[in-house]
Amino acid sequence: MKINKILVPMDYSPCAENAFRTALVLAKKAGASIQVVSVTHMPHLHAEAVGAASIIQPLLQEYHEQLDGQFEKLTSSNDIQDIEVVNSKYNAPLHNAIYSCTVQNECDLIVTGTKSQHGWLTKLIGSNSMDMIDRAKIPVLVIPESCESVNFKKLGVAIDYSDFDDPEILAPLRDFATVNFSQLCFLNVTSKQHKLFVYDDIKLSISNYFNGLKQSYHTFTDNRKLEEILMEAINDLHLDMLFMLPKNHSVLDRMINKSHTKAMASKTDKPMMTIHEK
């Protein structure tokens, strides 16, 4: 996978505009275009509802005109020279709009902003960024609102060696790291110290797959929570970004088990990239 088109969900909040600036940096490095996606979610009233169209359509048109004005302001206040930036508007739930835009426009990467601090309600029901981590079929790069300047020189890659057998799934990460000349720090957390030697073949296959990029391998064998270990690794290794590989859980799994990926996305103040397993 090459990064040819970057999708940026946009509500013109400070964190969304911050994500747009990160997307611009990546687009310039990769020679990619940017697709900005904004949504409204006005009700589709029943056809028999008297005067429904005369009420909804003017409101929708007015809001879309406001979005056009905000888009013009966004592009004029940022250096978009030589970068194609396209504005798309949908009247649909955000995840439906993202899916439609991804399929229709063949986007390769979603860059989305998230607030640095989440209130209790957001933690309970989730946020748009967390929803994209769950639903998106292409890589998602989450940019915290507090991350005002991006530097992707040193990337932490959290991988469970005991459940990993195909480096090809990391193709988007390899392309991302190549574009940014990144060093990759592979992070493995395990309590099975007696099986560490079994993972040597896996590390070798990963090393070969990322040949040409600087790499290092770090294994943690304590019993602390995964999030605590990864947060410590981010600080100790001075990482600029964390990469995680979410599992495709069933609905029941999602209800019962905690998502480590979404937990990290809500904790860290570093950019975080996810790619769903196939």
Backbone hydrogen bonds, N-H to C=O, Kabsch-Sander energy under -0.5 kcal/mol:
donor,donor_aa,acceptor,acceptor_aa,energy
4,N,2,K,-1.3
6,I,33,S,-2.7
7,L,109,L,-3.2
8,V,35,Q,-2.8
10,M,37,V,-3.4
17,E,13,S,-2.5
18,N,14,P,-1.8
19,A,15,C,-1.8
20,F,16,A,-1.9
21,R,17,E,-1.7
22,T,18,N,-1.6
23,A,19,A,-2.5
24,L,20,F,-2.2
25,V,21,R,-1.7
26,L,22,T,-2.2
27,A,23,A,-2.8
28,K,24,L,-2.2
29,K,25,V,-1.6
30,A,26,L,-2.6
31,G,27,A,-1.7
32,A,27,A,-1.7
33,S,4,N,-2.5
34,I,84,E,-2.9
35,Q,6,I,-3.3
36,V,34,I,-0.6
36,V,86,V,-3.2
37,V,8,V,-2.3
38,S,88,S,-2.5
40,T,90,Y,-2.6
45,L,43,P,-1.1
49,A,46,H,-2.2
52,A,49,A,-1.9
55,I,51,G,-1.0
55,I,52,A,-0.9
56,I,52,A,-2.8
57,Q,53,A,-2.0
59,L,55,I,-1.0
60,L,56,I,-2.7
61,Q,57,Q,-2.8
62,E,58,P,-2.4
63,Y,59,L,-2.3
64,H,60,L,-2.4
65,E,61,Q,-2.0
66,Q,62,E,-1.8
67,L,63,Y,-2.3
68,D,64,H,-2.3
69,G,65,E,-2.0
70,Q,66,Q,-2.3
71,F,67,L,-2.6
72,E,68,D,-2.3
73,K,69,G,-2.0
74,L,70,Q,-2.4
75,T,71,F,-2.6
76,S,72,E,-2.1
77,S,73,K,-1.4
78,N,75,T,-0.8
80,I,78,N,-1.2
83,I,80,I,-2.5
84,E,82,D,-0.5
85,V,83,I,-0.5
86,V,34,I,-2.7
88,S,36,V,-3.0
88,S,86,V,-0.5
90,Y,38,S,-2.1
92,A,40,T,-1.7
92,A,90,Y,-0.8
97,A,93,P,-2.2
98,I,94,L,-2.8
99,Y,95,H,-2.0
100,S,96,N,-2.5
101,C,97,A,-2.7
102,T,98,I,-2.5
103,V,99,Y,-2.3
104,Q,100,S,-2.9
105,N,101,C,-2.2
106,E,102,T,-0.7
107,C,102,T,-1.0
108,D,5,K,-2.8
109,L,5,K,-1.2
110,I,139,P,-2.6
111,V,7,L,-2.7
111,V,109,L,-0.5
112,T,110,I,-0.6
112,T,141,L,-2.5
114,T,143,I,-1.8
123,K,119,G,-2.2
124,L,120,W,-1.6
125,I,121,L,-2.7
126,G,122,T,-2.5
131,D,127,S,-2.4
132,M,128,N,-2.1
133,I,129,S,-1.9
134,D,130,M,-1.7
135,R,131,D,-2.4
136,A,132,M,-2.8
140,V,274,T,-2.2
141,L,110,I,-3.5
142,V,140,V,-0.6
142,V,272,M,-3.6
143,I,112,T,-3.0
143,I,141,L,-0.5
145,E,114,T,-2.2
147,C,144,P,-1.6
148,E,146,S,-1.4
155,L,183,Q,-3.2
156,G,241,M,-3.1
157,V,185,C,-3.0
158,A,156,G,-0.6
158,A,243,F,-2.5
159,I,157,V,-0.7
159,I,187,L,-2.5
161,Y,159,I,-0.9
163,D,160,D,-1.8
164,F,161,Y,-1.3
169,I,166,D,-1.7
170,L,167,P,-2.3
171,A,168,E,-1.8
174,R,170,L,-2.5
175,D,171,A,-2.4
176,F,172,P,-2.4
177,A,173,L,-2.9
178,T,174,R,-2.2
179,V,175,D,-2.3
180,N,176,F,-1.6
181,F,177,A,-0.6
181,F,178,T,-0.8
182,S,177,A,-2.5
183,Q,153,K,-3.3
184,L,214,K,-2.8
185,C,155,L,-3.4
185,C,183,Q,-0.5
186,F,184,L,-0.6
186,F,216,S,-2.9
187,L,157,V,-3.2
188,N,186,F,-0.5
188,N,218,H,-2.6
190,T,188,N,-0.5
190,T,220,F,-2.8
193,Q,191,S,-1.2
195,K,192,K,-1.8
196,L,193,Q,-1.5
198,V,195,K,-1.2
199,Y,195,K,-0.7
199,Y,196,L,-1.1
200,D,197,F,-1.3
201,D,198,V,-0.6
203,K,199,Y,-2.6
204,L,200,D,-2.2
205,S,201,D,-2.1
206,I,202,I,-2.2
207,S,203,K,-2.6
208,N,204,L,-2.4
209,Y,205,S,-1.9
210,F,206,I,-2.1
211,N,208,N,-1.3
213,L,210,F,-2.2
216,S,184,L,-1.9
218,H,186,F,-3.0
220,F,188,N,-3.0
229,I,225,K,-2.0
230,L,226,L,-2.7
231,M,227,E,-2.3
232,E,228,E,-1.8
233,A,229,I,-2.2
234,I,230,L,-2.4
235,N,231,M,-1.7
236,D,232,E,-3.2
237,L,233,A,-2.6
238,H,235,N,-0.5
239,L,234,I,-2.0
240,D,154,K,-3.3
241,M,154,K,-1.1
242,L,271,P,-2.1
243,F,156,G,-3.2
244,M,273,M,-2.5
249,H,247,K,-1.4
254,R,250,S,-2.3
255,M,251,V,-1.6
256,I,252,L,-2.0
257,N,253,D,-3.2
260,H,258,K,-0.7
263,A,259,S,-2.0
264,M,260,H,-2.3
265,A,261,T,-2.2
266,S,262,K,-1.5
267,K,263,A,-0.7
267,K,264,M,-0.8
268,T,264,M,-2.7
272,M,142,V,-2.1
273,M,242,L,-2.5
274,T,140,V,-2.5
275,I,244,M,-1.2
277,E,246,P,-1.4
